[in-house]
Amino acid sequence: MEKNDINIKKRNILLTILLIVIVMGVTVILDNKINPYIKRVLNLSAIYAIVSLSMNLMNGFTGQFSLGQAGFMAIGAYTVGIFTLPLEVREQIYYMVPMNSLIANIQLPIWLALILGGLIAVVFAILIGTPILRLRGDYLAIATLGFSEIIRIVLTNAQSVTNGSLGITRIPSNSSMPFYFGFLILTIVFMGLLVSSSYGRAFKAIREDEIAAEAMGIGLLKHKLMAFVISAFFAAIAGGLYATFLATVDPKNFLFTLTYNFLLIIVLGGLGSISGTVISSFIVTGGLEVLRVFDEPLRLFGFNIPLFRPGLRMVVFSIILILIVLFWPKGIMGKEELSWNRIFSRKRKANQEVK
């Protein structure tokens, strides 16, 4: 490696660390000053970004059409809900069917419950991934979607563990921006390092051409399973964060339609782009909130405008998405990334044009 390349690499690392410090500093400053509603939207955007990044690892970087994110989220959310629920309120929550005696007296700190949820999701990912990752395309999508629904149905019926359809309420909540953005930054850093590693290059090779990748000595099942397991782990972490965000979990929170939201985000941001996924997560989540004005009645000159009624927001949002897809078919970033090299190269190009 040339000296100039080493200097550029050091510069990029230092700038990345500085950016992380600045972002965390801003979240700490804004945490108690920002409007609570805006803070909730930003925290939800951070959670959705983590799930979308986990989904993009499978769908964007490895090229496997997986739709099981809602199921893994549910595993993480219920693990956090069950094990962080205060002992003194459990009898009040589990009033229909008493809580299983094996877990009734176990209470964990939030960080340990999050990790446990991720590990449980990893176990399920290995069990189901080994057989179903031999499938491709639509067949894999149907299999993972079916798994997601099976998880939701099991959670609905395992009353002594999950409290069934009643769900779990009074989960210790957290509204701290540094808490959610800290996990988002860790996820971004991990995904960036993974994608730029030899494993990431193997994922991309599988995405481009499985036959050629296998001919080059890449183990297809091994690398697909690795991507699936990592994706499941981070989806479960995001699910646990979602439980602390809502302070309640319910099987209806994890319908298969939830996965489509994340699919929308990664397609809009760019399949195979980390930065595009993060940007899209904030645009989609924030945009849906901004467009709520279309769901409220509008009066002009004493007359009600009949179009402004509940449901119009989604119509307007759908039209905007259609326009974006027409003009940016590869998404906001495509397969590109917002990198320091790209930023400085554009800056040098702009300076040259000025001269």
C-alpha positions in Angstrom: 0.0 0.0 0.0 1.4 3.4 -1.0 2.1 6.1 1.6 -0.6 8.3 0.1 -3.2 5.6 0.4 -2.3 5.0 4.0 -2.7 8.8 4.7 -6.1 8.8 3.0 -7.2 5.8 5.0 -6.1 7.5 8.3 -7.8 10.6 7.3 -11.1 8.8 6.6 -10.9 6.9 9.9 -10.3 10.2 11.9 -13.1 12.0 10.0 -15.5 9.1 10.7 -14.6 9.1 14.4 -15.1 12.9 14.5 -18.5 12.6 12.7 -19.7 9.9 15.2 -18.6 12.2 18.1 -20.5 15.1 16.6 -23.6 13.1 15.9 -23.7 11.7 19.5 -23.0 15.1 20.9 -25.9 16.6 18.9 -28.2 13.9 20.2 -27.2 14.5 23.8 -27.7 18.3 23.4 -31.1 17.9 21.6 -32.4 15.1 23.9 -34.0 17.4 26.4 -34.5 20.4 24.2 -36.2 19.1 21.1 -40.0 18.7 20.7 -41.1 15.3 22.2 -43.0 14.5 19.0 -40.1 15.2 16.7 -37.8 13.2 19.1 -40.1 10.2 18.8 -40.1 10.4 15.0 -36.3 10.6 15.0 -36.0 7.6 17.4 -38.4 5.6 15.3 -36.4 6.5 12.2 -33.3 5.2 13.9 -35.0 1.9 14.8 -36.3 1.5 11.3 -32.9 2.2 9.9 -31.4 -0.7 11.9 -34.0 -3.1 10.6 -33.7 -1.9 7.1 -29.9 -2.2 7.2 -30.3 -5.8 8.4 -32.7 -6.5 5.6 -30.5 -4.8 3.0 -27.6 -7.2 4.0 -29.7 -10.1 2.7 -31.7 -8.5 -0.1 -29.3 -5.8 -1.3 -25.8 -7.2 -0.7 -26.4 -10.9 -0.9 -29.2 -10.8 -3.4 -31.5 -13.1 -1.5 -35.2 -12.1 -1.4 -36.0 -12.5 2.3 -39.2 -11.2 4.0 -38.8 -12.5 7.5 -37.7 -9.3 9.2 -41.0 -8.8 11.2 -40.7 -12.3 12.7 -37.1 -11.6 13.9 -38.2 -8.2 15.2 -41.0 -9.9 17.2 -38.5 -12.3 18.8 -36.3 -9.5 20.0 -39.3 -7.4 21.1 -40.9 -10.1 23.2 -37.6 -11.1 24.7 -37.0 -7.6 25.9 -40.7 -7.3 27.0 -40.7 -10.5 29.0 -37.3 -10.2 30.7 -37.3 -6.4 31.5 -40.9 -6.4 32.8 -40.7 -5.5 36.6 -41.4 -8.5 38.8 -44.0 -6.6 40.9 -46.3 -6.0 37.9 -46.1 -9.4 36.2 -49.2 -10.8 38.0 -51.2 -7.8 36.9 -50.1 -8.2 33.3 -50.5 -12.0 33.2 -53.9 -12.1 34.8 -55.5 -14.5 32.3 -52.8 -17.2 32.4 -50.0 -17.0 35.0 -46.5 -16.5 33.7 -44.4 -19.6 33.3 -42.6 -20.4 36.5 -39.3 -20.9 34.7 -39.1 -17.2 33.7 -41.5 -15.6 36.2 -38.7 -14.5 38.6 -36.0 -13.6 36.0 -35.4 -9.9 35.3 -32.6 -8.7 33.1 -31.1 -5.2 32.4 -32.1 -3.9 29.0 -28.7 -4.4 27.3 -28.6 -8.1 28.3 -32.2 -8.6 27.2 -31.3 -7.1 23.8 -28.4 -9.4 23.4 -30.4 -12.4 24.5 -33.2 -11.5 22.0 -30.5 -11.3 19.3 -29.1 -14.7 20.2 -32.5 -16.4 20.2 -33.1 -14.9 16.8 -29.7 -16.3 15.7 -30.8 -19.8 16.8 -34.0 -19.6 14.9 -32.2 -18.2 11.8 -29.8 -21.2 11.8 -32.6 -23.7 12.3 -34.8 -22.3 9.4 -32.0 -20.9 7.3 -30.2 -24.2 6.8 -33.0 -25.7 4.8 -34.8 -22.7 3.2 -31.7 -20.9 1.9 -31.4 -23.6 -0.7 -34.4 -21.9 -2.2 -34.1 -18.9 -4.5 -36.1 -15.9 -5.5 -39.9 -15.9 -4.9 -39.7 -19.3 -3.2 -37.3 -18.0 -0.6 -39.5 -14.9 -0.1 -42.6 -17.1 0.5 -40.7 -19.4 2.9 -39.3 -16.5 5.1 -42.7 -14.7 5.0 -44.3 -17.9 6.2 -41.7 -18.2 9.0 -42.6 -14.6 10.1 -46.3 -15.5 10.3 -45.6 -18.7 12.2 -43.6 -16.7 14.8 -46.5 -14.3 15.2 -49.0 -17.1 15.6 -46.8 -18.9 18.2 -46.5 -15.7 20.1 -50.2 -15.3 20.1 -50.9 -18.8 21.5 -48.0 -19.1 24.0 -50.0 -17.4 26.7 -47.9 -18.4 29.7 -44.8 -16.9 28.1 -46.0 -14.0 25.9 -49.4 -13.3 27.4 -51.1 -14.2 24.1 -53.1 -11.7 22.2 -53.3 -9.4 25.2 -49.6 -8.5 24.7 -47.2 -7.2 27.3 -47.7 -3.6 28.6 -45.7 -1.5 31.2 -42.4 -2.4 29.6 -39.7 0.0 30.9 -39.7 2.7 28.2 -36.8 4.8 26.9 -37.0 8.0 25.0 -33.3 8.9 25.0 -32.0 9.9 21.5 -28.4 8.9 22.3 -29.7 5.4 23.3 -31.3 4.7 19.9 -28.8 6.6 17.8 -25.9 4.9 19.6 -27.3 1.5 18.4 -27.8 2.9 14.9 -24.2 4.1 14.7 -22.9 0.7 16.0 -25.0 -1.0 13.3 -23.7 1.3 10.5 -20.1 0.8 11.6 -20.5 -3.0 11.8 -22.3 -3.2 8.4 -19.7 -1.0 6.8 -16.8 -3.1 8.1 -18.6 -6.3 7.1 -19.4 -5.2 3.6 -15.8 -4.0 3.0 -14.3 -7.3 4.2 -13.7 -10.5 2.3 -17.1 -11.8 3.5 -18.8 -8.7 2.1 -17.1 -9.3 -1.2 -18.3 -12.9 -1.2 -21.9 -11.7 -0.5 -21.7 -9.3 -3.5 -20.3 -12.1 -5.7 -23.2 -14.3 -4.8 -25.6 -11.4 -5.6 -24.1 -10.9 -9.0 -23.8 -14.5 -10.1 -24.2 -17.6 -7.8 -22.8 -20.0 -10.4 -19.7 -17.9 -11.0 -19.2 -17.3 -7.2 -19.4 -21.1 -6.5 -16.9 -21.7 -9.3 -14.5 -19.3 -7.6 -14.7 -21.4 -4.4 -17.2 -19.4 -2.4 -19.5 -21.6 -0.3 -23.0 -20.5 -1.2 -24.9 -22.0 1.8 -22.2 -20.9 4.3 -22.2 -17.3 3.2 -26.0 -17.1 2.7 -26.5 -18.5 6.2 -23.9 -16.1 7.6 -25.8 -13.1 6.1 -29.1 -14.5 7.2 -27.9 -15.0 10.8 -26.4 -11.5 11.0 -29.5 -10.0 9.5 -31.7 -11.8 12.1 -29.5 -10.7 15.0 -29.8 -7.0 14.1 -33.5 -7.2 13.3 -34.0 -8.7 16.8 -32.0 -5.9 18.4 -34.2 -3.4 16.5 -37.2 -5.3 17.7 -36.1 -5.0 21.3 -35.5 -1.3 20.8 -39.0 -1.1 19.3 -40.4 -2.6 22.5 -38.7 0.0 24.7 -39.8 2.7 22.3 -43.5 1.7 22.5 -43.4 0.3 26.1 -45.7 -2.4 24.9 -45.6 -5.4 22.5 -48.5 -7.1 20.8 -48.7 -9.7 18.1 -50.5 -7.2 15.8 -47.4 -5.0 15.9 -45.6 -7.5 13.8 -47.9 -8.3 10.9 -46.2 -9.3 7.7 -47.1 -5.8 6.2 -44.5 -4.4 8.5 -41.8 -6.1 6.5 -43.1 -4.3 3.4 -42.2 -1.0 5.0 -38.6 -2.0 5.3 -38.6 -3.4 1.8 -39.9 0.0 0.6 -37.1 1.8 2.5 -34.2 -0.3 1.1 -35.6 -0.1 -2.5 -36.0 3.6 -2.2 -32.6 4.1 -0.6 -30.8 1.7 -3.0 -30.4 -2.0 -2.8 -26.8 -2.5 -1.7 -26.3 0.9 -0.2 -25.8 1.5 3.6 -25.9 5.2 3.4 -28.9 5.1 1.1 -30.8 2.9 3.5 -30.2 5.2 6.4 -31.2 8.3 4.4 -34.3 6.6 3.1 -35.3 5.4 6.6 -35.5 9.0 7.9 -37.2 10.3 4.7 -39.9 7.6 4.7 -40.6 7.7 8.5 -40.5 11.5 8.7 -42.3 12.0 5.4 -45.3 9.9 6.6 -45.6 12.1 9.6 -45.3 15.3 7.6 -48.1 14.1 5.3 -50.5 13.6 8.2 -51.9 17.1 7.3 -53.7 15.4 4.4 -55.6 13.2 6.8 -57.1 16.2 8.6 -60.2 18.1 7.4 -59.5 21.3 5.5 -61.8 24.3 5.3 -61.3 27.0 2.7 -63.6 30.1 2.7 -66.1 28.2 4.9 -66.2 25.1 2.7 -64.9 21.6 3.6 -62.6 20.2 1.0 -63.9 16.6 0.5 -60.6 15.1 -0.5 -58.9 15.8 2.8 -59.9 12.8 4.9 -58.3 9.9 6.7 -56.4 7.8 4.1 -55.4 10.6 1.7 -51.9 10.7 3.3 -51.1 7.2 2.0 -52.5 8.1 -1.5 -50.2 11.2 -1.7 -47.3 9.2 -0.3 -47.8 6.4 -2.9 -47.9 9.0 -5.7 -44.6 10.5 -4.5 -43.0 7.0 -4.3 -44.1 6.3 -7.9 -42.5 9.5 -9.1 -39.3 8.7 -7.2 -39.1 5.2 -8.7 -39.7 6.6 -12.2 -37.0 9.2 -11.9 -34.6 7.2 -9.6 -35.2 3.6 -10.6 -32.0 2.5 -8.7 -33.0 4.4 -5.6 -31.5 7.5 -4.0 -28.0 6.1 -3.9 -28.2 3.0 -6.1 -25.3 0.8 -5.0 -23.1 3.8 -4.2 -22.1 5.1 -0.7 -21.6 8.4 0.8 -17.8 8.1 1.5 -15.1 10.6 2.4 -13.3 9.8 -0.8 -16.3 10.6 -2.9 -16.9 13.9 -1.0 -13.3 15.0 -1.4 -13.1 13.9 -5.1 -16.2 16.0 -5.8 -14.7 18.9 -4.0 -11.5 18.7 -6.0 -13.5 18.4 -9.2 -15.5 21.5 -8.3 -12.3 23.4 -7.5 -10.8 22.5 -10.8 -13.9 23.6 -12.7 -13.8 27.0 -10.8 -10.1 27.4 -11.9 
